[in-house]
Amino acid sequence: MNFIWRVYNHWIPVKVELCKRRMNIDTSCDWCKTQDETLCHALWLCPAFQNIWQQVGFSTYISPSLNKARDVLLELAHHLSKDNMIQFIGLSWLIWKRKNHFVFQNKKPNDCYWIPWALEILDNQLSSDLQKQNCTNLRQIPDHPGCGISAIIRDHNGELIVAETRFIPGFLSVMVTETAAIQMRLDLALRWSCMDELIVNRLLMLSRIEKLLIRIGVT
Ligand SMILES: [Zn+2]
């Protein structure tokens, strides 16, 4: 999620941003050579990879009139489902990596291979994140009927802001306990006013809650 935080704040080192920081460089895009490499251009608008956004179905939501990354993100957050928004962010990150491979290693994979590969990477990553979150939040307590759950909130640099552990007595199902762990993290963020960090993680959190509710049959 660090990537999307940097995009939101225009902290990605595209050429136009580097020029604003007094680097004297040619600002034209390395892919298309016809337009300036702004952040929106490098991630979403460059004609050299519009084929990717069209094939995955996001191109209709990316308006060329939006020139600030945060406006694009907020606009899409209104139109896309939570899972699709996470997929959009993941694809943006992979396109940024793809662009760097092209610039620094002159590698340009064919779209017909790259798109399925990218979508599979994102599916695997989301599944892995969900499993990791479940494992780290739950600890069964030996000789005590119940389990301990923990919640940790970090800032965008990964520094610890606040952490809390709690013991839940009784025999609960794993699914119900996982849901309690997510609820605990939301409560913790509200109590400590970590809303900036929470907003950054909001889409991922909501996605996890939704998947858990589906798995335990609430929806
Ligand atoms: Zn371009």
Residues whose N, C-alpha, C, O or C-beta is under 5 A from the ligand:
A	BS01	ZN	C29 W31 C32 K33 C46 P47
